């Protein structure tokens, strides 16, 4: 089993100053850490069906995730039929790897189940009308999906999340026959990586100091000056680390992360149809009060 230092170096990349990885903790690597730290998005799959019982095992892992107040405000649609998977792929950015993989899971925020429970017990269910419950459902779905993702990778399978499930939310809801108060949030493709294609690689992430603020966000009385300088340095270091990564992948002309990210959110058009999502939520019975 590889040591943590090499795994962390892959996760944080390299800059002109050397490895951008944080100091290695005096903790031995273990299979769980290896799987988590080596996560990567796979987009080349064999069409082979998954082993019998795999979906059920992934579902059990998903249901083992934490859930607020045990309300379990998520559901998933498992798509394996090639024709339906192809239609779903068309609505989800028309991405070929969705069609190629044997399993496409669509994770949904689900308040329909609690609506039924309220009706059974004669309660008004007023709380379901508030933004809090939609937020809870998105968190529950995300936690469940990540558990399923880690479980799949522990079985030697590849995965890739699909945010494009929100590109055409009305059409996807219709295709999947989603009931009121259920909406698709994202997809998760699962399958065996195609060994005949270049393997997916671990992509560097932002420096830890950029995403973890210890005790408070910044120093009291700083007015943000030092924090802005630190953030500028962090982003510059990440631009460099990701540029080094892209160059090693033969993508020397890839834009810097800050440039790409700024353009990804520059206009309404850059949202790829997701600007209507709030309206779709309202149409589907999420009042968001």
Secondary structure, 3 states (H helix, E strand, C coil): CCCHHHHHHHHHCEECCEECCCCCCCCCCCHHHHHHHCCCECCCECCCCCCCCHHHHHHHHHHCCCCHHHCCCEEEEEECCHHHHHHHHHHCCCCHHHHHCCEEEEEEEECHHHHHHHHHHCCCCHHHHCHHHHHHHHHHHHHHHHHHHHHHHHCCCEEEEEHHHHCCHHHHHHHCCCCCCEEEEEEEEEECECCCCCCCCCCCCCCHHHHCCCCCCCCCCCCCHHHHHHHHHHHHHHHHHHHHHHHHCCCCCCCCHHHHHHHHCCCCHHHCCHHHHHHHHHHCCCCCC
